[in-house]
Amino acid sequence: MRALTQEEILKVVKKNIWATIITVRSDGVPYAIEATPFETETETCFMINPNGTTARNLKTSDHVLLKYTMASGDLEEWIGISCLGTGRFVHEKDEIVEGWRLLGLVLGLDFSSAADRFAKTPERSPMLAVKVHQRTGRCSFRPGEAVPEKYV
């Protein structure tokens, strides 16, 4: 087992199409949801329910933990990454439209109708942007052993 390098972390994060978003309720209890991440130049973003528990939690504390986990079917190989940051909902029309385009690139889908709809009501934007301040990760591989291509 060893720590991942920052370069390995960024490659694994970029390859993942699923992440867990963890926030904290006002009573201190953690809360988690899963969503597909996409990257802007400066933030990791998601389209989530702007009226859900995660959105309510961010009103109390903007601290967010993003978790990425990959493993082989037999669990002999695994990677776990934690990204600590701060979250906000995006309300700028151009950023919302670009967010839907970027999510479409990740999933191979066309979200232009959703982009148009939310551009008309940006106050209802589902775009969560997380500014990551710290990344850490560990893996099952030995020191000096490269992370297999299937994970990066």
Phi and psi in radians as a Rosetta constraint file:
Dihedral C 1 N 2 CA 2 C 2 CIRCULARHARMONIC -2.670 0.35
Dihedral N 2 CA 2 C 2 N 3 CIRCULARHARMONIC 2.873 0.35
Dihedral C 2 N 3 CA 3 C 3 CIRCULARHARMONIC -1.303 0.35
Dihedral N 3 CA 3 C 3 N 4 CIRCULARHARMONIC 2.601 0.35
Dihedral C 3 N 4 CA 4 C 4 CIRCULARHARMONIC -1.496 0.35
Dihedral N 4 CA 4 C 4 N 5 CIRCULARHARMONIC 2.597 0.35
Dihedral C 4 N 5 CA 5 C 5 CIRCULARHARMONIC -1.356 0.35
Dihedral N 5 CA 5 C 5 N 6 CIRCULARHARMONIC 2.849 0.35
Dihedral C 5 N 6 CA 6 C 6 CIRCULARHARMONIC -1.084 0.35
Dihedral N 6 CA 6 C 6 N 7 CIRCULARHARMONIC -0.641 0.35
Dihedral C 6 N 7 CA 7 C 7 CIRCULARHARMONIC -1.101 0.35
Dihedral N 7 CA 7 C 7 N 8 CIRCULARHARMONIC -0.769 0.35
Dihedral C 7 N 8 CA 8 C 8 CIRCULARHARMONIC -1.115 0.35
Dihedral N 8 CA 8 C 8 N 9 CIRCULARHARMONIC -0.731 0.35
Dihedral C 8 N 9 CA 9 C 9 CIRCULARHARMONIC -1.018 0.35
Dihedral N 9 CA 9 C 9 N 10 CIRCULARHARMONIC -0.847 0.35
Dihedral C 9 N 10 CA 10 C 10 CIRCULARHARMONIC -1.083 0.35
Dihedral N 10 CA 10 C 10 N 11 CIRCULARHARMONIC -0.673 0.35
Dihedral C 10 N 11 CA 11 C 11 CIRCULARHARMONIC -1.154 0.35
Dihedral N 11 CA 11 C 11 N 12 CIRCULARHARMONIC -0.771 0.35
Dihedral C 11 N 12 CA 12 C 12 CIRCULARHARMONIC -1.139 0.35
Dihedral N 12 CA 12 C 12 N 13 CIRCULARHARMONIC -0.776 0.35
Dihedral C 12 N 13 CA 13 C 13 CIRCULARHARMONIC -1.041 0.35
Dihedral N 13 CA 13 C 13 N 14 CIRCULARHARMONIC -0.756 0.35
Dihedral C 13 N 14 CA 14 C 14 CIRCULARHARMONIC -1.114 0.35
Dihedral N 14 CA 14 C 14 N 15 CIRCULARHARMONIC -0.559 0.35
Dihedral C 14 N 15 CA 15 C 15 CIRCULARHARMONIC -1.380 0.35
Dihedral N 15 CA 15 C 15 N 16 CIRCULARHARMONIC -0.462 0.35
Dihedral C 15 N 16 CA 16 C 16 CIRCULARHARMONIC -1.241 0.35
Dihedral N 16 CA 16 C 16 N 17 CIRCULARHARMONIC 2.434 0.35
Dihedral C 16 N 17 CA 17 C 17 CIRCULARHARMONIC -1.952 0.35
Dihedral N 17 CA 17 C 17 N 18 CIRCULARHARMONIC 0.305 0.35
Dihedral C 17 N 18 CA 18 C 18 CIRCULARHARMONIC -2.617 0.35
Dihedral N 18 CA 18 C 18 N 19 CIRCULARHARMONIC 2.353 0.35
Dihedral C 18 N 19 CA 19 C 19 CIRCULARHARMONIC -2.510 0.35
Dihedral N 19 CA 19 C 19 N 20 CIRCULARHARMONIC 2.737 0.35
Dihedral C 19 N 20 CA 20 C 20 CIRCULARHARMONIC -1.793 0.35
Dihedral N 20 CA 20 C 20 N 21 CIRCULARHARMONIC 2.284 0.35
Dihedral C 20 N 21 CA 21 C 21 CIRCULARHARMONIC -1.842 0.35
Dihedral N 21 CA 21 C 21 N 22 CIRCULARHARMONIC 2.086 0.35
Dihedral C 21 N 22 CA 22 C 22 CIRCULARHARMONIC -1.998 0.35
Dihedral N 22 CA 22 C 22 N 23 CIRCULARHARMONIC 2.227 0.35
Dihedral C 22 N 23 CA 23 C 23 CIRCULARHARMONIC -2.208 0.35
Dihedral N 23 CA 23 C 23 N 24 CIRCULARHARMONIC 3.130 0.35
Dihedral C 23 N 24 CA 24 C 24 CIRCULARHARMONIC -2.173 0.35
Dihedral N 24 CA 24 C 24 N 25 CIRCULARHARMONIC 2.256 0.35
Dihedral C 24 N 25 CA 25 C 25 CIRCULARHARMONIC -1.176 0.35
Dihedral N 25 CA 25 C 25 N 26 CIRCULARHARMONIC 2.902 0.35
Dihedral C 25 N 26 CA 26 C 26 CIRCULARHARMONIC -1.098 0.35
Dihedral N 26 CA 26 C 26 N 27 CIRCULARHARMONIC -0.405 0.35
Dihedral C 26 N 27 CA 27 C 27 CIRCULARHARMONIC -1.553 0.35
Dihedral N 27 CA 27 C 27 N 28 CIRCULARHARMONIC 0.136 0.35
Dihedral C 27 N 28 CA 28 C 28 CIRCULARHARMONIC 1.550 0.35
Dihedral N 28 CA 28 C 28 N 29 CIRCULARHARMONIC 0.004 0.35
Dihedral C 28 N 29 CA 29 C 29 CIRCULARHARMONIC -1.481 0.35
Dihedral N 29 CA 29 C 29 N 30 CIRCULARHARMONIC 2.271 0.35
Dihedral C 29 N 30 CA 30 C 30 CIRCULARHARMONIC -1.162 0.35
Dihedral N 30 CA 30 C 30 N 31 CIRCULARHARMONIC 2.644 0.35
Dihedral C 30 N 31 CA 31 C 31 CIRCULARHARMONIC -2.424 0.35
Dihedral N 31 CA 31 C 31 N 32 CIRCULARHARMONIC 2.382 0.35
Dihedral C 31 N 32 CA 32 C 32 CIRCULARHARMONIC -2.296 0.35
Dihedral N 32 CA 32 C 32 N 33 CIRCULARHARMONIC 2.514 0.35
Dihedral C 32 N 33 CA 33 C 33 CIRCULARHARMONIC -2.387 0.35
Dihedral N 33 CA 33 C 33 N 34 CIRCULARHARMONIC 2.836 0.35
Dihedral C 33 N 34 CA 34 C 34 CIRCULARHARMONIC -1.972 0.35
Dihedral N 34 CA 34 C 34 N 35 CIRCULARHARMONIC 2.524 0.35
Dihedral C 34 N 35 CA 35 C 35 CIRCULARHARMONIC -2.776 0.35
Dihedral N 35 CA 35 C 35 N 36 CIRCULARHARMONIC 2.892 0.35
Dihedral C 35 N 36 CA 36 C 36 CIRCULARHARMONIC -1.513 0.35
Dihedral N 36 CA 36 C 36 N 37 CIRCULARHARMONIC 2.128 0.35
Dihedral C 36 N 37 CA 37 C 37 CIRCULARHARMONIC -1.472 0.35
Dihedral N 37 CA 37 C 37 N 38 CIRCULARHARMONIC 2.671 0.35
Dihedral C 37 N 38 CA 38 C 38 CIRCULARHARMONIC -2.492 0.35
Dihedral N 38 CA 38 C 38 N 39 CIRCULARHARMONIC 2.701 0.35
Dihedral C 38 N 39 CA 39 C 39 CIRCULARHARMONIC -1.917 0.35
Dihedral N 39 CA 39 C 39 N 40 CIRCULARHARMONIC 2.354 0.35
Dihedral C 39 N 40 CA 40 C 40 CIRCULARHARMONIC -1.704 0.35
Dihedral N 40 CA 40 C 40 N 41 CIRCULARHARMONIC -2.999 0.35
Dihedral C 40 N 41 CA 41 C 41 CIRCULARHARMONIC -1.125 0.35
Dihedral N 41 CA 41 C 41 N 42 CIRCULARHARMONIC -0.503 0.35
Dihedral C 41 N 42 CA 42 C 42 CIRCULARHARMONIC -2.215 0.35
Dihedral N 42 CA 42 C 42 N 43 CIRCULARHARMONIC -0.117 0.35
Dihedral C 42 N 43 CA 43 C 43 CIRCULARHARMONIC -2.484 0.35
Dihedral N 43 CA 43 C 43 N 44 CIRCULARHARMONIC 2.727 0.35
Dihedral C 43 N 44 CA 44 C 44 CIRCULARHARMONIC -1.690 0.35
Dihedral N 44 CA 44 C 44 N 45 CIRCULARHARMONIC 2.244 0.35
Dihedral C 44 N 45 CA 45 C 45 CIRCULARHARMONIC -2.183 0.35
Dihedral N 45 CA 45 C 45 N 46 CIRCULARHARMONIC 2.820 0.35
Dihedral C 45 N 46 CA 46 C 46 CIRCULARHARMONIC -2.573 0.35
Dihedral N 46 CA 46 C 46 N 47 CIRCULARHARMONIC 2.711 0.35
Dihedral C 46 N 47 CA 47 C 47 CIRCULARHARMONIC -1.846 0.35
Dihedral N 47 CA 47 C 47 N 48 CIRCULARHARMONIC 1.971 0.35
Dihedral C 47 N 48 CA 48 C 48 CIRCULARHARMONIC -2.335 0.35
Dihedral N 48 CA 48 C 48 N 49 CIRCULARHARMONIC 3.055 0.35
Dihedral C 48 N 49 CA 49 C 49 CIRCULARHARMONIC -1.184 0.35
Dihedral N 49 CA 49 C 49 N 50 CIRCULARHARMONIC 2.014 0.35
Dihedral C 49 N 50 CA 50 C 50 CIRCULARHARMONIC -1.279 0.35
Dihedral N 50 CA 50 C 50 N 51 CIRCULARHARMONIC -0.094 0.35
Dihedral C 50 N 51 CA 51 C 51 CIRCULARHARMONIC -2.005 0.35
Dihedral N 51 CA 51 C 51 N 52 CIRCULARHARMONIC 0.143 0.35
Dihedral C 51 N 52 CA 52 C 52 CIRCULARHARMONIC -1.501 0.35
Dihedral N 52 CA 52 C 52 N 53 CIRCULARHARMONIC -3.043 0.35
Dihedral C 52 N 53 CA 53 C 53 CIRCULARHARMONIC -1.089 0.35
Dihedral N 53 CA 53 C 53 N 54 CIRCULARHARMONIC -0.706 0.35
Dihedral C 53 N 54 CA 54 C 54 CIRCULARHARMONIC -1.039 0.35
Dihedral N 54 CA 54 C 54 N 55 CIRCULARHARMONIC -0.781 0.35
Dihedral C 54 N 55 CA 55 C 55 CIRCULARHARMONIC -1.088 0.35
Dihedral N 55 CA 55 C 55 N 56 CIRCULARHARMONIC -0.736 0.35
Dihedral C 55 N 56 CA 56 C 56 CIRCULARHARMONIC -1.115 0.35
Dihedral N 56 CA 56 C 56 N 57 CIRCULARHARMONIC -0.709 0.35
Dihedral C 56 N 57 CA 57 C 57 CIRCULARHARMONIC -1.087 0.35
Dihedral N 57 CA 57 C 57 N 58 CIRCULARHARMONIC -0.660 0.35
Dihedral C 57 N 58 CA 58 C 58 CIRCULARHARMONIC -1.166 0.35
Dihedral N 58 CA 58 C 58 N 59 CIRCULARHARMONIC -0.364 0.35
Dihedral C 58 N 59 CA 59 C 59 CIRCULARHARMONIC -1.250 0.35
Dihedral N 59 CA 59 C 59 N 60 CIRCULARHARMONIC -0.464 0.35
Dihedral C 59 N 60 CA 60 C 60 CIRCULARHARMONIC -1.554 0.35
Dihedral N 60 CA 60 C 60 N 61 CIRCULARHARMONIC -0.739 0.35
Dihedral C 60 N 61 CA 61 C 61 CIRCULARHARMONIC -2.592 0.35
Dihedral N 61 CA 61 C 61 N 62 CIRCULARHARMONIC 2.278 0.35
Dihedral C 61 N 62 CA 62 C 62 CIRCULARHARMONIC -1.523 0.35
Dihedral N 62 CA 62 C 62 N 63 CIRCULARHARMONIC 0.109 0.35
Dihedral C 62 N 63 CA 63 C 63 CIRCULARHARMONIC -1.272 0.35
Dihedral N 63 CA 63 C 63 N 64 CIRCULARHARMONIC 2.344 0.35
Dihedral C 63 N 64 CA 64 C 64 CIRCULARHARMONIC -2.364 0.35
Dihedral N 64 CA 64 C 64 N 65 CIRCULARHARMONIC 2.472 0.35
Dihedral C 64 N 65 CA 65 C 65 CIRCULARHARMONIC -2.040 0.35
Dihedral N 65 CA 65 C 65 N 66 CIRCULARHARMONIC 2.198 0.35
Dihedral C 65 N 66 CA 66 C 66 CIRCULARHARMONIC -1.833 0.35
Dihedral N 66 CA 66 C 66 N 67 CIRCULARHARMONIC 2.273 0.35
Dihedral C 66 N 67 CA 67 C 67 CIRCULARHARMONIC -2.048 0.35
Dihedral N 67 CA 67 C 67 N 68 CIRCULARHARMONIC 2.324 0.35
Dihedral C 67 N 68 CA 68 C 68 CIRCULARHARMONIC -2.150 0.35
Dihedral N 68 CA 68 C 68 N 69 CIRCULARHARMONIC 2.254 0.35
Dihedral C 68 N 69 CA 69 C 69 CIRCULARHARMONIC -2.356 0.35
Dihedral N 69 CA 69 C 69 N 70 CIRCULARHARMONIC 2.317 0.35
Dihedral C 69 N 70 CA 70 C 70 CIRCULARHARMONIC -2.314 0.35
Dihedral N 70 CA 70 C 70 N 71 CIRCULARHARMONIC 2.559 0.35
Dihedral C 70 N 71 CA 71 C 71 CIRCULARHARMONIC -2.727 0.35
Dihedral N 71 CA 71 C 71 N 72 CIRCULARHARMONIC 2.694 0.35
Dihedral C 71 N 72 CA 72 C 72 CIRCULARHARMONIC -1.298 0.35
Dihedral N 72 CA 72 C 72 N 73 CIRCULARHARMONIC 2.834 0.35
Dihedral C 72 N 73 CA 73 C 73 CIRCULARHARMONIC -1.038 0.35
Dihedral N 73 CA 73 C 73 N 74 CIRCULARHARMONIC -0.554 0.35
Dihedral C 73 N 74 CA 74 C 74 CIRCULARHARMONIC -1.601 0.35
Dihedral N 74 CA 74 C 74 N 75 CIRCULARHARMONIC 0.022 0.35
Dihedral C 74 N 75 CA 75 C 75 CIRCULARHARMONIC 1.132 0.35
Dihedral N 75 CA 75 C 75 N 76 CIRCULARHARMONIC 0.230 0.35
Dihedral C 75 N 76 CA 76 C 76 CIRCULARHARMONIC -1.277 0.35
Dihedral N 76 CA 76 C 76 N 77 CIRCULARHARMONIC -0.534 0.35
Dihedral C 76 N 77 CA 77 C 77 CIRCULARHARMONIC -1.946 0.35
Dihedral N 77 CA 77 C 77 N 78 CIRCULARHARMONIC 2.365 0.35
Dihedral C 77 N 78 CA 78 C 78 CIRCULARHARMONIC -2.699 0.35
Dihedral N 78 CA 78 C 78 N 79 CIRCULARHARMONIC 2.734 0.35
Dihedral C 78 N 79 CA 79 C 79 CIRCULARHARMONIC -2.430 0.35
Dihedral N 79 CA 79 C 79 N 80 CIRCULARHARMONIC 2.347 0.35
Dihedral C 79 N 80 CA 80 C 80 CIRCULARHARMONIC -2.294 0.35
Dihedral N 80 CA 80 C 80 N 81 CIRCULARHARMONIC 2.239 0.35
Dihedral C 80 N 81 CA 81 C 81 CIRCULARHARMONIC -2.242 0.35
Dihedral N 81 CA 81 C 81 N 82 CIRCULARHARMONIC 2.403 0.35
Dihedral C 81 N 82 CA 82 C 82 CIRCULARHARMONIC -2.100 0.35
Dihedral N 82 CA 82 C 82 N 83 CIRCULARHARMONIC 2.295 0.35
Dihedral C 82 N 83 CA 83 C 83 CIRCULARHARMONIC -2.135 0.35
Dihedral N 83 CA 83 C 83 N 84 CIRCULARHARMONIC 2.008 0.35
Dihedral C 83 N 84 CA 84 C 84 CIRCULARHARMONIC -1.645 0.35
Dihedral N 84 CA 84 C 84 N 85 CIRCULARHARMONIC 2.348 0.35
Dihedral C 84 N 85 CA 85 C 85 CIRCULARHARMONIC -2.856 0.35
Dihedral N 85 CA 85 C 85 N 86 CIRCULARHARMONIC -2.914 0.35
Dihedral C 85 N 86 CA 86 C 86 CIRCULARHARMONIC -2.162 0.35
Dihedral N 86 CA 86 C 86 N 87 CIRCULARHARMONIC 2.479 0.35
Dihedral C 86 N 87 CA 87 C 87 CIRCULARHARMONIC -2.031 0.35
Dihedral N 87 CA 87 C 87 N 88 CIRCULARHARMONIC 2.679 0.35
Dihedral C 87 N 88 CA 88 C 88 CIRCULARHARMONIC -2.664 0.35
Dihedral N 88 CA 88 C 88 N 89 CIRCULARHARMONIC 2.684 0.35
Dihedral C 88 N 89 CA 89 C 89 CIRCULARHARMONIC -1.572 0.35
Dihedral N 89 CA 89 C 89 N 90 CIRCULARHARMONIC 2.383 0.35
Dihedral C 89 N 90 CA 90 C 90 CIRCULARHARMONIC -1.531 0.35
Dihedral N 90 CA 90 C 90 N 91 CIRCULARHARMONIC 2.292 0.35
Dihedral C 90 N 91 CA 91 C 91 CIRCULARHARMONIC -2.144 0.35
Dihedral N 91 CA 91 C 91 N 92 CIRCULARHARMONIC 0.118 0.35
Dihedral C 91 N 92 CA 92 C 92 CIRCULARHARMONIC -1.508 0.35
Dihedral N 92 CA 92 C 92 N 93 CIRCULARHARMONIC 2.204 0.35
Dihedral C 92 N 93 CA 93 C 93 CIRCULARHARMONIC -0.948 0.35
Dihedral N 93 CA 93 C 93 N 94 CIRCULARHARMONIC -0.848 0.35
Dihedral C 93 N 94 CA 94 C 94 CIRCULARHARMONIC -1.072 0.35
Dihedral N 94 CA 94 C 94 N 95 CIRCULARHARMONIC -0.684 0.35
Dihedral C 94 N 95 CA 95 C 95 CIRCULARHARMONIC -1.195 0.35
Dihedral N 95 CA 95 C 95 N 96 CIRCULARHARMONIC -0.639 0.35
Dihedral C 95 N 96 CA 96 C 96 CIRCULARHARMONIC -1.136 0.35
Dihedral N 96 CA 96 C 96 N 97 CIRCULARHARMONIC -0.817 0.35
Dihedral C 96 N 97 CA 97 C 97 CIRCULARHARMONIC -1.069 0.35
Dihedral N 97 CA 97 C 97 N 98 CIRCULARHARMONIC -0.776 0.35
Dihedral C 97 N 98 CA 98 C 98 CIRCULARHARMONIC -1.118 0.35
Dihedral N 98 CA 98 C 98 N 99 CIRCULARHARMONIC -0.651 0.35
Dihedral C 98 N 99 CA 99 C 99 CIRCULARHARMONIC -1.050 0.35
Dihedral N 99 CA 99 C 99 N 100 CIRCULARHARMONIC -0.795 0.35
Dihedral C 99 N 100 CA 100 C 100 CIRCULARHARMONIC -1.113 0.35
Dihedral N 100 CA 100 C 100 N 101 CIRCULARHARMONIC -0.639 0.35
Dihedral C 100 N 101 CA 101 C 101 CIRCULARHARMONIC -1.117 0.35
Dihedral N 101 CA 101 C 101 N 102 CIRCULARHARMONIC -0.784 0.35
Dihedral C 101 N 102 CA 102 C 102 CIRCULARHARMONIC -1.134 0.35
Dihedral N 102 CA 102 C 102 N 103 CIRCULARHARMONIC -0.711 0.35
Dihedral C 102 N 103 CA 103 C 103 CIRCULARHARMONIC -1.092 0.35
Dihedral N 103 CA 103 C 103 N 104 CIRCULARHARMONIC -0.706 0.35
Dihedral C 103 N 104 CA 104 C 104 CIRCULARHARMONIC -1.048 0.35
Dihedral N 104 CA 104 C 104 N 105 CIRCULARHARMONIC -0.669 0.35
Dihedral C 104 N 105 CA 105 C 105 CIRCULARHARMONIC -1.115 0.35
Dihedral N 105 CA 105 C 105 N 106 CIRCULARHARMONIC -0.709 0.35
Dihedral C 105 N 106 CA 106 C 106 CIRCULARHARMONIC -1.124 0.35
Dihedral N 106 CA 106 C 106 N 107 CIRCULARHARMONIC -0.757 0.35
Dihedral C 106 N 107 CA 107 C 107 CIRCULARHARMONIC -1.664 0.35
Dihedral N 107 CA 107 C 107 N 108 CIRCULARHARMONIC -0.123 0.35
Dihedral C 107 N 108 CA 108 C 108 CIRCULARHARMONIC 1.207 0.35
Dihedral N 108 CA 108 C 108 N 109 CIRCULARHARMONIC 0.626 0.35
Dihedral C 108 N 109 CA 109 C 109 CIRCULARHARMONIC -2.248 0.35
Dihedral N 109 CA 109 C 109 N 110 CIRCULARHARMONIC 2.830 0.35
Dihedral C 109 N 110 CA 110 C 110 CIRCULARHARMONIC -1.825 0.35
Dihedral N 110 CA 110 C 110 N 111 CIRCULARHARMONIC 1.963 0.35
Dihedral C 110 N 111 CA 111 C 111 CIRCULARHARMONIC -1.872 0.35
Dihedral N 111 CA 111 C 111 N 112 CIRCULARHARMONIC 0.445 0.35
Dihedral C 111 N 112 CA 112 C 112 CIRCULARHARMONIC -1.099 0.35
Dihedral N 112 CA 112 C 112 N 113 CIRCULARHARMONIC -0.590 0.35
Dihedral C 112 N 113 CA 113 C 113 CIRCULARHARMONIC -1.203 0.35
Dihedral N 113 CA 113 C 113 N 114 CIRCULARHARMONIC -0.678 0.35
Dihedral C 113 N 114 CA 114 C 114 CIRCULARHARMONIC -1.150 0.35
Dihedral N 114 CA 114 C 114 N 115 CIRCULARHARMONIC -0.706 0.35
Dihedral C 114 N 115 CA 115 C 115 CIRCULARHARMONIC -1.048 0.35
Dihedral N 115 CA 115 C 115 N 116 CIRCULARHARMONIC -0.792 0.35
Dihedral C 115 N 116 CA 116 C 116 CIRCULARHARMONIC -1.096 0.35
Dihedral N 116 CA 116 C 116 N 117 CIRCULARHARMONIC -0.742 0.35
Dihedral C 116 N 117 CA 117 C 117 CIRCULARHARMONIC -1.101 0.35
Dihedral N 117 CA 117 C 117 N 118 CIRCULARHARMONIC -0.817 0.35
Dihedral C 117 N 118 CA 118 C 118 CIRCULARHARMONIC -1.333 0.35
Dihedral N 118 CA 118 C 118 N 119 CIRCULARHARMONIC -0.399 0.35
Dihedral C 118 N 119 CA 119 C 119 CIRCULARHARMONIC -1.169 0.35
Dihedral N 119 CA 119 C 119 N 120 CIRCULARHARMONIC -0.468 0.35
Dihedral C 119 N 120 CA 120 C 120 CIRCULARHARMONIC -1.388 0.35
Dihedral N 120 CA 120 C 120 N 121 CIRCULARHARMONIC -0.421 0.35
Dihedral C 120 N 121 CA 121 C 121 CIRCULARHARMONIC -2.317 0.35
Dihedral N 121 CA 121 C 121 N 122 CIRCULARHARMONIC 1.145 0.35
Dihedral C 121 N 122 CA 122 C 122 CIRCULARHARMONIC -1.103 0.35
Dihedral N 122 CA 122 C 122 N 123 CIRCULARHARMONIC -0.369 0.35
Dihedral C 122 N 123 CA 123 C 123 CIRCULARHARMONIC -1.180 0.35
Dihedral N 123 CA 123 C 123 N 124 CIRCULARHARMONIC -0.293 0.35
Dihedral C 123 N 124 CA 124 C 124 CIRCULARHARMONIC -1.796 0.35
Dihedral N 124 CA 124 C 124 N 125 CIRCULARHARMONIC 0.322 0.35
Dihedral C 124 N 125 CA 125 C 125 CIRCULARHARMONIC -1.002 0.35
Dihedral N 125 CA 125 C 125 N 126 CIRCULARHARMONIC 2.352 0.35
Dihedral C 125 N 126 CA 126 C 126 CIRCULARHARMONIC -1.611 0.35
Dihedral N 126 CA 126 C 126 N 127 CIRCULARHARMONIC 0.121 0.35
Dihedral C 126 N 127 CA 127 C 127 CIRCULARHARMONIC -1.479 0.35
Dihedral N 127 CA 127 C 127 N 128 CIRCULARHARMONIC 1.902 0.35
Dihedral C 127 N 128 CA 128 C 128 CIRCULARHARMONIC -1.638 0.35
Dihedral N 128 CA 128 C 128 N 129 CIRCULARHARMONIC 2.194 0.35
Dihedral C 128 N 129 CA 129 C 129 CIRCULARHARMONIC -1.977 0.35
Dihedral N 129 CA 129 C 129 N 130 CIRCULARHARMONIC 2.249 0.35
Dihedral C 129 N 130 CA 130 C 130 CIRCULARHARMONIC -2.022 0.35
Dihedral N 130 CA 130 C 130 N 131 CIRCULARHARMONIC 2.103 0.35
Dihedral C 130 N 131 CA 131 C 131 CIRCULARHARMONIC -1.534 0.35
Dihedral N 131 CA 131 C 131 N 132 CIRCULARHARMONIC 1.900 0.35
Dihedral C 131 N 132 CA 132 C 132 CIRCULARHARMONIC -1.410 0.35
Dihedral N 132 CA 132 C 132 N 133 CIRCULARHARMONIC 2.247 0.35
Dihedral C 132 N 133 CA 133 C 133 CIRCULARHARMONIC -1.828 0.35
Dihedral N 133 CA 133 C 133 N 134 CIRCULARHARMONIC -0.416 0.35
Dihedral C 133 N 134 CA 134 C 134 CIRCULARHARMONIC -2.647 0.35
Dihedral N 134 CA 134 C 134 N 135 CIRCULARHARMONIC 2.377 0.35
Dihedral C 134 N 135 CA 135 C 135 CIRCULARHARMONIC -2.175 0.35
Dihedral N 135 CA 135 C 135 N 136 CIRCULARHARMONIC 2.313 0.35
Dihedral C 135 N 136 CA 136 C 136 CIRCULARHARMONIC -2.375 0.35
Dihedral N 136 CA 136 C 136 N 137 CIRCULARHARMONIC 2.712 0.35
Dihedral C 136 N 137 CA 137 C 137 CIRCULARHARMONIC -2.879 0.35
Dihedral N 137 CA 137 C 137 N 138 CIRCULARHARMONIC 2.694 0.35
Dihedral C 137 N 138 CA 138 C 138 CIRCULARHARMONIC -2.345 0.35
Dihedral N 138 CA 138 C 138 N 139 CIRCULARHARMONIC 2.792 0.35
Dihedral C 138 N 139 CA 139 C 139 CIRCULARHARMONIC -2.550 0.35
Dihedral N 139 CA 139 C 139 N 140 CIRCULARHARMONIC 2.950 0.35
Dihedral C 139 N 140 CA 140 C 140 CIRCULARHARMONIC -1.450 0.35
Dihedral N 140 CA 140 C 140 N 141 CIRCULARHARMONIC -0.055 0.35
Dihedral C 140 N 141 CA 141 C 141 CIRCULARHARMONIC -1.429 0.35
Dihedral N 141 CA 141 C 141 N 142 CIRCULARHARMONIC 2.700 0.35
Dihedral C 141 N 142 CA 142 C 142 CIRCULARHARMONIC -1.333 0.35
Dihedral N 142 CA 142 C 142 N 143 CIRCULARHARMONIC 2.735 0.35
Dihedral C 142 N 143 CA 143 C 143 CIRCULARHARMONIC -0.952 0.35
Dihedral N 143 CA 143 C 143 N 144 CIRCULARHARMONIC 2.304 0.35
Dihedral C 143 N 144 CA 144 C 144 CIRCULARHARMONIC 1.516 0.35
Dihedral N 144 CA 144 C 144 N 145 CIRCULARHARMONIC -0.246 0.35
Dihedral C 144 N 145 CA 145 C 145 CIRCULARHARMONIC -1.489 0.35
Dihedral N 145 CA 145 C 145 N 146 CIRCULARHARMONIC 2.264 0.35
Dihedral C 145 N 146 CA 146 C 146 CIRCULARHARMONIC -1.247 0.35
Dihedral N 146 CA 146 C 146 N 147 CIRCULARHARMONIC 2.592 0.35
Dihedral C 146 N 147 CA 147 C 147 CIRCULARHARMONIC -1.257 0.35
Dihedral N 147 CA 147 C 147 N 148 CIRCULARHARMONIC 2.226 0.35
Dihedral C 147 N 148 CA 148 C 148 CIRCULARHARMONIC -0.991 0.35
Dihedral N 148 CA 148 C 148 N 149 CIRCULARHARMONIC 2.580 0.35
Dihedral C 148 N 149 CA 149 C 149 CIRCULARHARMONIC -0.953 0.35
Dihedral N 149 CA 149 C 149 N 150 CIRCULARHARMONIC -0.586 0.35
Dihedral C 149 N 150 CA 150 C 150 CIRCULARHARMONIC -1.083 0.35
Dihedral N 150 CA 150 C 150 N 151 CIRCULARHARMONIC -0.343 0.35
Dihedral C 150 N 151 CA 151 C 151 CIRCULARHARMONIC -1.695 0.35
Dihedral N 151 CA 151 C 151 N 152 CIRCULARHARMONIC -0.316 0.35
